[in-house]
Amino acid sequence: MRSAIGLPQKTRGVLAALGLRKRMRTVFHPVSTEVAGQIMKVKELVAVQEVEEALSKQEMHELRRPDPGYYVETAMPRIRNIIFFLFLLRWTKRAVLQLKGRGIIGIIIDTYVATRRTLYGLFLRAPGVRTQVRKQVSQAISNLEAKLVPQGPDVTRYLSLPKEGWGEEQVKAELVKLEGMEHTRWEDGRVSGAVYHGGKDLTKLQTEAFGLFTVSNPIHPDVFPGVRKMEAEVVAMGCLVEKGANSETRQVLAMFNAPQGAAGVSTSGGTESILMACLSARQKAYTERGVKEPQMVIPETAHPAFRKAASYFGIQVHLVATPAPSYKAHIPSISRLINSNTILLVGSAPNFPHGIIDDIAALSRLAVRKKVPLHVDCCLGSFLMPFLEKAGFVTDSFDFRLQGVTSISCDTHKYGFAPKGNSVLLYRTKDLRAYQYFISPDWSGGVYASPSIAGSRPGALIAGCWASMMSQGEAGYISTCHQIVGATKKIELAIRELPTLSSDLSIIGKPLVSVIAFTSGTINIYDIADTMTAKGWHLNALQSPPAIHVAVTLPIVAAADKLIGDLVEVVEAEKERERVRVAQGKGKKGVAPGETAALYGVAGSLPNKSIVVDLAGGFLDTLYKA
């Protein structure tokens, strides 16, 4: 019998693991059952180890690899936790930014307003209410159609092409007839804003420019080099300061005090200029900072084109209050709302509703400190704001002399007296302008590049704009600024100082340019608007607060005294009606029957504006009803 010491090395190792090696050194009985059993177990273990050694490492890996589902099962909880953590982080960040921007009280107010709006919307959709609302909206839209769409047996509608083309005289006769349709007499200065007319002589010059460039299109600069030259010069006149130019030209080029390297584009109007400014800011933030949830902070009085831009380009809007008595954007509120997603700040010079110039200097300092672009909407101020000081009026800082101002929009078709369809957007640098460009290098039709929204554009409008600016010159614009702002001051002074007006009307803020807005604490202001309409005036009704504004134009300058006189008569008549209401026990500010009061006085006070939206949509539909 061999001793345990004589066993193979491998076997000895197994025995040692089982604790048998020491025992086998002393047990030599050949018939020991216990020892035989242990030896069999050792042999089995040795056989297993030999088999394992025979298998390749790859085979062992295949044998020992868990089922693929095992990995999925163990990884899913971790993936869920990561997704939940990112979701929680995102919404926590939003909540923190909202809390920082609005504050607890602001959030409570916003929640209340949103809840009230939602509940009222549900109420309007209730079966019985919805039917009645639809009936009233349909009736209002029918009234709009009756007012705007010509009716009667003498009205001819052309809904298809004539079989044979008309002769020249027939076309001209129809055009004269269309031009003579009954309308509010803007020619007599009866319309607030709307028509920024530079005079009959200028209109004649513009018509001649149209005739010369009717077929021109700036998308083809090689075919229409004159249009390209005029467009570049129109932008330059409002933007660049070029050394070496003659003194007269240099004064015009310095209109907005832009630095060397500034740039600009021409657009179809103020809305497109604002859209492009917002697009440029969004693209800049995405390219340079990776902002994917862009936000901009604007005063509540800023032009709705900013909200349109937000809708088109996926930008969240933060509205900032413009509290009395200044009615300017509240700078501390703007500062709190700025965060890492903010792409643009906005100020107006002046705003449309009240004619108030925001504190652009304070906005500029804030923009520099926070490193955020600042756009100044000078579409309405256009060619008045740059010349206020030279015309002898008080002004505020608003242009590129303020370091934080990165872009300015200016409507040449307002107080620049260019034909409608002209505006300019100015940038501090060419890089900012490049962010609004659209370029498609791989189109099968060739390389396509466009500076703004439109592709083809009417070169005739550019020619009309260039002709207007060259005809007016700096002296002409200073003169018209003196006339327009002077007439505005006259109307403002009358409302502030005439006893009949000052006792019931009050001016909103301190307007410095061409727009004045007034409200009343004693009379229904919309009654005044409707009665002025009945007298042939077309003034602008406002809301939040209820008010009326007058945007003075050159035609209104000659009619300012008549406007003041009619306003005095209307206020006195309305005060008498109020006295009658009180005497009859009906109270002051009775329900006004006029259209303005119906829209702004009733619908404007609703917590949910869906009815107003339906009415406005119906109005837009009516514009295309032949």
C-alpha positions in Angstrom: 0.0 0.0 0.0 1.4 3.4 -1.0 1.5 6.0 1.7 -0.2 9.3 1.4 3.1 10.9 0.9 3.5 9.0 -2.4 0.2 10.3 -3.9 0.5 12.6 -7.0 1.0 16.3 -6.3 -2.5 17.2 -7.6 -4.1 14.6 -5.4 -2.1 15.8 -2.4 -3.4 19.3 -2.9 -7.0 18.1 -3.0 -6.5 16.0 0.1 -5.0 19.0 1.9 -8.1 21.0 1.0 -10.3 18.3 2.5 -8.2 17.9 5.6 -7.3 14.3 4.9 -3.6 14.4 4.1 -2.5 14.1 7.7 -5.0 11.3 8.4 -3.7 9.3 5.4 -0.2 9.3 6.6 -1.1 7.1 9.5 -3.9 4.9 8.0 -2.6 2.0 6.0 -5.2 -0.7 6.5 -6.1 -1.9 3.0 -9.7 -2.8 3.8 -10.6 0.5 5.6 -14.0 1.5 4.2 -13.8 5.0 5.4 -10.5 5.5 3.7 -11.7 3.9 0.5 -14.6 6.3 0.3 -12.4 9.3 0.8 -10.1 8.1 -1.9 -13.0 7.8 -4.3 -14.0 11.4 -3.6 -10.5 12.5 -4.2 -10.4 10.8 -7.5 -13.7 12.4 -8.6 -12.3 15.9 -7.6 -9.1 15.2 -9.5 -11.1 14.2 -12.6 -13.2 17.4 -12.5 -10.1 19.5 -12.3 -8.5 17.7 -15.2 -11.7 18.3 -17.3 -11.6 22.0 -16.5 -8.0 22.2 -17.5 -8.8 20.6 -20.8 -11.4 23.2 -21.6 -10.1 26.4 -23.3 -10.6 29.7 -21.6 -13.1 30.7 -24.3 -15.2 27.6 -23.6 -15.2 28.2 -19.9 -16.3 31.8 -20.6 -19.2 30.6 -22.7 -20.2 28.1 -20.0 -20.1 30.7 -17.2 -21.6 33.7 -19.1 -25.0 34.8 -17.6 -28.1 35.2 -19.8 -28.2 38.6 -21.6 -31.5 39.4 -19.8 -29.5 39.4 -16.6 -27.7 42.6 -17.7 -30.9 44.3 -18.8 -32.6 43.4 -15.5 -29.8 44.7 -13.4 -29.2 47.9 -15.5 -32.8 49.0 -15.8 -33.2 50.3 -12.2 -30.0 52.3 -12.6 -31.2 53.8 -15.9 -34.5 54.7 -14.3 -32.8 56.4 -11.4 -30.5 58.4 -13.8 -33.5 59.5 -15.9 -35.5 60.5 -12.8 -32.5 62.3 -11.4 -32.1 64.3 -14.6 -35.8 65.0 -14.8 -35.8 66.2 -11.2 -32.7 68.3 -11.8 -34.2 70.0 -14.8 -37.5 70.9 -13.1 -35.7 71.9 -9.9 -33.6 74.3 -11.9 -36.7 75.7 -13.6 -38.4 76.1 -10.2 -35.4 77.9 -8.8 -35.2 80.3 -11.7 -38.9 80.9 -11.6 -38.7 81.6 -7.9 -35.7 83.9 -8.4 -37.4 85.8 -11.2 -41.0 86.1 -9.9 -40.7 85.7 -6.2 -43.1 83.8 -4.0 -45.8 86.5 -4.3 -45.4 86.7 -8.1 -45.7 82.9 -8.4 -48.8 82.9 -6.3 -50.3 85.7 -8.5 -49.3 83.9 -11.7 -50.8 80.6 -10.4 -54.0 82.4 -9.5 -54.3 84.1 -12.9 -53.6 80.8 -14.8 -56.1 78.9 -12.7 -58.8 81.6 -13.2 -58.1 81.6 -16.9 -58.4 77.8 -17.1 -61.6 77.6 -15.1 -63.2 80.4 -17.1 -62.2 78.6 -20.3 -63.9 75.5 -19.1 -67.0 77.5 -18.2 -67.0 79.0 -21.8 -66.9 75.4 -23.2 -69.9 74.2 -21.2 -72.6 73.0 -23.6 -75.2 75.8 -23.0 -72.6 78.6 -22.6 -70.6 77.4 -25.7 -73.7 77.7 -27.9 -74.5 81.2 -26.8 -70.8 82.3 -27.1 -70.6 81.0 -30.6 -73.8 82.8 -31.5 -72.5 86.1 -30.2 -69.1 85.7 -31.9 -70.8 84.8 -35.2 -73.0 87.9 -34.9 -70.0 90.1 -34.2 -68.1 88.7 -37.1 -71.1 89.3 -39.4 -71.2 92.9 -38.2 -67.5 93.2 -39.1 -68.2 91.8 -42.6 -71.0 94.2 -43.1 -68.7 97.1 -42.2 -65.6 96.1 -44.1 -66.9 94.2 -47.1 -68.8 96.3 -49.7 -72.4 95.5 -50.1 -75.2 96.5 -52.4 -76.3 96.2 -56.1 -73.8 98.7 -57.3 -70.8 96.6 -56.0 -69.2 94.4 -58.6 -67.0 91.5 -57.4 -64.3 90.1 -59.6 -63.8 86.5 -58.5 -62.2 85.2 -61.7 -60.0 86.4 -64.5 -61.8 88.4 -67.3 -62.0 86.4 -70.5 -60.2 89.2 -72.3 -57.8 91.6 -70.6 -59.1 95.1 -69.8 -57.9 98.1 -71.6 -55.7 100.7 -69.9 -58.5 103.2 -69.4 -60.8 100.7 -67.9 -58.2 99.6 -65.4 -57.4 103.1 -64.4 -61.1 104.0 -64.0 -61.6 101.0 -61.7 -58.5 102.0 -59.7 -59.8 105.5 -59.2 -63.1 104.1 -58.0 -61.4 101.8 -55.5 -59.3 104.6 -54.2 -62.4 106.7 -53.7 -64.3 104.2 -51.6 -65.7 105.7 -48.4 -63.0 105.8 -45.7 -61.8 107.7 -42.6 -60.3 110.9 -43.9 -56.6 110.4 -43.2 -55.9 113.2 -45.7 -57.6 115.6 -43.3 -55.5 114.4 -40.3 -58.3 112.3 -38.8 -56.3 109.1 -38.4 -53.9 108.4 -35.5 -50.7 107.0 -36.9 -51.4 104.5 -39.7 -50.5 106.9 -42.6 -47.1 108.5 -42.2 -47.5 110.9 -45.2 -44.7 113.1 -46.2 -46.7 115.3 -48.6 -48.0 115.2 -52.1 -44.6 116.2 -53.7 -42.8 113.4 -52.0 -45.6 111.0 -53.0 -45.1 112.0 -56.6 -41.3 111.5 -56.4 -41.9 108.0 -54.8 -44.2 107.1 -57.7 -41.6 108.0 -60.2 -39.0 105.9 -58.4 -41.5 103.0 -58.4 -41.9 103.3 -62.2 -38.1 103.2 -62.7 -37.6 100.0 -60.6 -41.0 98.2 -60.8 -39.5 94.9 -62.0 -36.3 95.0 -59.8 -35.5 92.5 -57.2 -32.5 92.8 -54.8 -32.0 89.0 -54.8 -30.3 89.5 -58.1 -27.7 92.2 -57.4 -25.9 91.6 -60.7 -29.1 92.2 -62.7 -30.2 95.2 -60.6 -27.0 96.9 -59.3 -28.7 100.2 -58.7 -31.1 98.6 -56.2 -28.2 96.9 -54.4 -26.4 100.3 -54.1 -29.5 102.1 -52.8 -30.3 99.4 -50.2 -26.7 99.5 -48.9 -26.9 103.3 -48.7 -30.2 103.3 -46.9 -28.7 101.0 -44.2 -25.6 103.1 -44.0 -27.5 106.4 -43.6 -28.9 105.1 -40.4 -25.9 103.2 -39.2 -22.3 103.8 -40.2 -20.0 106.7 -39.6 -17.6 106.8 -42.5 -14.5 109.0 -42.4 -13.7 111.1 -45.4 -17.3 111.7 -46.4 -18.5 115.3 -46.9 -20.0 117.0 -43.8 -23.7 116.7 -44.9 -23.4 113.0 -45.6 -21.5 112.4 -42.4 -24.2 113.9 -40.3 -26.8 111.6 -41.8 -24.6 108.5 -41.4 -24.2 109.3 -37.7 -27.9 109.3 -37.0 -27.8 106.4 -34.6 -24.2 106.9 -33.6 -23.1 103.4 -34.5 -19.4 102.5 -34.1 -17.0 101.5 -36.8 -17.8 97.9 -37.9 -21.5 98.3 -37.4 -23.8 96.6 -39.9 -27.5 96.3 -40.8 -30.1 95.0 -43.2 -33.3 96.4 -44.7 -36.6 94.6 -44.0 -40.3 94.8 -45.0 -41.3 96.6 -41.8 -40.9 96.8 -38.1 -42.2 93.3 -37.4 -39.7 91.7 -39.6 -36.9 93.8 -38.1 -37.9 92.6 -34.6 -38.2 89.0 -35.8 -34.7 89.1 -37.2 -33.3 90.7 -34.1 -34.8 87.9 -31.9 -33.6 85.2 -34.3 -30.0 86.7 -34.3 -30.0 86.7 -30.5 -31.3 83.1 -30.3 -28.7 81.8 -32.8 -25.9 83.7 -31.0 -26.9 82.2 -27.7 -27.1 78.7 -29.1 -23.8 78.9 -31.0 -21.8 80.6 -28.3 -23.4 79.3 -25.1 -25.3 76.2 -26.1 -28.6 77.7 -25.0 -31.4 75.3 -26.0 -34.3 76.8 -24.0 -34.0 80.4 -24.9 -35.8 83.2 -23.0 -36.1 86.9 -23.4 -37.2 89.6 -21.0 -39.5 92.3 -22.4 -41.7 95.1 -21.0 -45.4 94.4 -21.2 -45.7 97.4 -23.4 -43.2 96.1 -26.0 -44.6 95.6 -29.5 -46.4 92.3 -30.0 -43.9 91.4 -32.7 -41.6 90.2 -29.9 -44.3 87.7 -28.9 -44.7 86.7 -32.5 -41.0 86.1 -32.7 -41.2 84.0 -29.5 -44.0 82.0 -31.1 -42.1 81.5 -34.4 -38.7 80.7 -32.9 -39.5 78.8 -29.7 -38.5 81.5 -27.2 -40.0 81.8 -23.8 -41.1 85.4 -23.0 -40.9 87.0 -19.5 -43.2 90.0 -19.4 -42.1 92.8 -17.0 -44.5 95.3 -15.6 -44.4 99.0 -16.5 -45.8 100.5 -13.3 -47.2 104.1 -12.8 -46.3 106.8 -12.6 -43.4 106.5 -15.1 -44.9 103.5 -17.0 -41.3 102.5 -17.9 -40.1 98.9 -17.7 -39.2 98.0 -14.0 -35.4 97.5 -14.1 -35.1 95.4 -10.8 -37.7 93.0 -12.1 -35.8 92.6 -15.4 -32.6 92.0 -13.4 -34.2 89.2 -11.4 -35.5 87.5 -14.5 -32.2 87.2 -16.2 -30.7 83.7 -16.1 -28.4 81.4 -18.0 -31.1 80.9 -20.7 -31.7 84.6 -21.3 -30.8 85.6 -24.9 -32.2 89.1 -25.2 -33.4 92.2 -23.3 -35.7 94.7 -24.9 -36.5 98.4 -24.5 -38.7 100.7 -26.5 -37.9 104.2 -27.7 -40.8 104.9 -27.5 -43.4 102.2 -26.9 -46.6 102.1 -29.0 -49.3 102.2 -26.3 -48.2 105.2 -24.2 -45.3 106.8 -26.2 -43.0 106.3 -23.2 -39.2 105.8 -23.7 -38.0 103.0 -21.4 -34.9 103.6 -19.3 -32.5 102.4 -22.1 -29.4 103.7 -20.2 -30.3 101.5 -17.2 -31.0 98.6 -19.5 -27.7 99.1 -21.2 -25.8 98.9 -17.9 -27.7 95.8 -16.9 -27.0 94.2 -20.3 -23.3 94.9 -20.0 -23.1 93.5 -16.4 -25.1 90.4 -17.3 -23.5 90.0 -20.7 -26.8 89.8 -22.5 -27.7 91.5 -25.8 -30.0 94.5 -25.7 -32.4 95.4 -28.5 -33.9 98.9 -28.7 -37.2 99.0 -30.6 -37.1 102.5 -32.3 -39.5 101.5 -35.0 -42.0 104.1 -33.9 -39.4 106.7 -32.9 -37.6 106.1 -36.3 -36.6 109.5 -37.7 -37.8 111.5 -34.7 -35.7 110.2 -31.9 -32.4 110.9 -33.5 -33.4 114.5 -34.2 -35.2 115.5 -31.0 -32.3 117.4 -29.5 -31.5 119.2 -32.7 -35.2 120.2 -33.0 -35.0 121.7 -29.5 -36.8 119.0 -27.5 -35.8 117.0 -24.4 -34.6 113.5 -25.2 -33.2 110.3 -23.5 -30.2 108.3 -24.4 -31.2 105.3 -26.5 -28.7 104.6 -29.3 -25.3 102.9 -29.9 -23.6 105.4 -27.6 -24.8 103.2 -24.8 -22.4 100.3 -24.7 -25.0 97.6 -23.9 -27.1 98.4 -27.0 -26.4 95.7 -29.6 -29.2 96.2 -32.1 -31.8 98.9 -33.1 -34.9 98.6 -35.3 -36.0 101.7 -37.2 -39.0 102.0 -39.5 -38.1 104.2 -42.4 -41.7 104.0 -43.6 -42.9 105.9 -40.5 -41.3 109.2 -39.8 -38.8 108.6 -42.5 -41.8 109.0 -44.9 -40.7 106.1 -47.1 -43.4 104.0 -48.8 -44.9 101.3 -46.6 -42.9 98.1 -46.6 -39.5 99.6 -45.5 -37.6 99.2 -42.2 -34.0 98.9 -41.2 -32.4 96.7 -38.5 -29.0 97.9 -37.3 -26.4 95.8 -35.4 -23.3 96.8 -33.4 -21.2 94.3 -35.3 -21.2 92.3 -38.5 -21.0 89.1 -36.5 -24.4 89.8 -35.0 -25.9 90.4 -38.4 -24.5 87.1 -39.7 -26.6 85.1 -37.1 -29.8 86.1 -39.0 -28.6 84.9 -42.4 -29.9 81.8 -44.0 -27.5 79.9 -46.3 -28.1 76.6 -48.0 -24.9 75.5 -49.7 -26.0 72.1 -51.0 -29.3 72.8 -52.8 -29.5 71.2 -56.2 -30.5 74.6 -57.7 -27.2 76.2 -56.5 -26.0 77.9 -53.4 -28.9 79.8 -51.8 -28.4 82.7 -49.4 -30.9 85.2 -48.0 -30.3 88.0 -45.4 -33.8 87.9 -43.9 -37.1 86.1 -44.1 -38.0 87.1 -47.6 -36.3 85.7 -50.7 -37.5 88.0 -53.5 -38.2 91.5 -52.5 -39.6 94.6 -54.3 -36.7 96.8 -55.4 -39.2 99.5 -56.1 -39.8 99.9 -52.4 -36.1 100.3 -51.8 -36.0 102.9 -54.5 -38.9 104.8 -53.0 -37.2 104.7 -49.6 -33.9 106.0 -50.9 -35.6 108.7 -52.9 -37.5 109.8 -49.7 -34.4 110.0 -47.5 -32.3 111.9 -50.1 -35.2 114.3 -50.7 -35.7 115.1 -47.1 -32.2 115.3 -45.9 -31.2 116.1 -42.3 -32.7 119.6 -42.4 -36.0 118.2 -43.6 -36.2 115.6 -40.9 -35.3 118.2 -38.2 -38.1 120.4 -39.5 -40.8 117.6 -39.5 -39.6 116.5 -36.1 -40.2 120.1 -34.8 -43.7 120.1 -36.4 -44.8 116.7 -35.2 -43.5 116.8 -31.7 -44.6 120.4 -31.4 -48.2 119.4 -32.2 -48.0 116.5 -29.8 -46.9 118.9 -27.0 -49.8 121.2 -27.9 -52.3 118.3 -27.5 -50.7 117.2 -24.3 -50.7 120.7 -22.8 -54.4 121.1 -23.6 -55.3 117.8 -21.8 -53.2 118.8 -18.8 -54.3 122.4 -18.5 -57.7 123.0 -20.0 -60.2 122.7 -17.1 -62.8 120.8 -19.2 -60.2 118.1 -20.0 -57.8 118.1 -17.0 -60.7 117.5 -14.6 -61.6 114.2 -16.2 -58.6 113.1 -18.4 -55.0 112.4 -17.3 -51.9 111.8 -19.4 -50.1 108.5 -18.9 -46.5 109.0 -18.0 -44.3 111.7 -19.6 -44.2 111.2 -23.3 -41.3 112.8 -25.2 -42.0 112.0 -28.8 -45.1 111.8 -31.0 -47.5 109.6 -29.0 -49.7 110.7 -26.1 -52.1 108.4 -24.2 -54.8 109.5 -21.8 -57.2 107.8 -19.5 -60.0 108.8 -17.2 -61.1 108.0 -13.7 -64.5 109.6 -14.0 -65.7 108.8 -17.5 -65.9 105.6 -19.5 -62.9 106.2 -21.8 -64.3 103.9 -24.4 -67.4 106.0 -24.7 -65.1 108.9 -25.6 -63.4 106.8 -28.2 -66.7 105.8 -29.8 -68.0 109.3 -29.8 -64.8 110.6 -31.4 -65.2 107.9 -34.0 -68.7 109.2 -34.7 -67.2 112.6 -35.3 -64.9 111.2 -37.9 -61.7 110.5 -35.9 -59.8 107.3 -35.9 -58.0 107.1 -32.5 -56.4 104.1 -30.9 -58.1 102.4 -28.0 -55.8 100.8 -25.3 -56.3 98.3 -22.5 -54.5 97.6 -19.2 -55.2 100.4 -18.3 -58.2 101.5 -20.4 -57.0 104.5 -22.4 -56.9 106.3 -25.8 -53.8 107.3 -27.6 -53.0 109.7 -30.5 -50.0 109.1 -32.7 -49.3 112.4 -34.3 -48.4 112.5 -38.0 -47.8 115.4 -40.4 -51.5 115.3 -41.5 -52.6 115.6 -37.8 -50.3 118.6 -37.3 -52.7 120.8 -39.3 -55.7 119.3 -37.5 -54.4 119.5 -33.9 -56.7 122.4 -32.9 -59.8 120.7 -34.4 -58.9 117.5 -32.5 -58.6 119.4 -29.2 -61.9 121.2 -29.9 -63.8 118.0 -30.7 -62.3 116.3 -27.6 -63.6 119.1 -25.4 -67.1 118.7 -26.9 -67.1 115.0 -26.5 -65.9 115.1 -22.8 -68.5 117.7 -22.0 -71.3 115.6 -23.7 -70.1 112.5 -21.9 -70.0 114.2 -18.5 -73.6 115.3 -19.1 -74.6 111.7 -19.9 -72.9 110.6 -16.7 -74.9 113.1 -14.8 -78.1 111.9 -16.3 -77.2 108.3 -15.4 -76.5 109.3 -11.8 -79.8 111.2 -11.7 -81.6 108.1 -13.0 -79.9 106.0 -10.3 -77.9 104.0 -12.8 -74.5 105.1 -11.5 -71.5 106.4 -13.3 -69.7 104.7 -16.2 -72.8 103.1 -17.5 -72.7 100.3 -20.1 -71.5 101.8 -23.4 -73.1 100.6 -26.6 -70.2 101.4 -28.9 -68.0 98.9 -30.7 -64.8 100.0 -28.8 -66.5 99.5 -25.5 -67.9 96.1 -26.6 -64.4 94.8 -27.5 -62.2 96.4 -24.9 -64.6 97.2 -22.1 -66.3 93.9 -21.9 -64.2 91.2 -23.7 -61.0 92.9 -22.6 -61.9 92.4 -19.0 -62.5 88.6 -19.3 -60.0 86.4 -17.5 -59.9 84.1 -20.5 -59.3 85.8 -23.9 -60.5 83.0 -26.1 -63.5 85.1 -27.2 -61.2 87.9 -28.2 -59.0 85.5 -30.1 -62.1 84.2 -32.0 -63.2 87.7 -32.8 -59.7 88.6 -34.0 -59.5 85.5 -36.1 -62.8 86.3 -37.6 -61.6 89.8 -38.4 -58.5 88.3 -40.2 -60.8 86.0 -42.2 -62.9 89.0 -43.2 -59.9 90.7 -44.7 -59.8 88.0 -47.4 -63.6 87.8 -48.1 -64.1 89.1 -51.6 
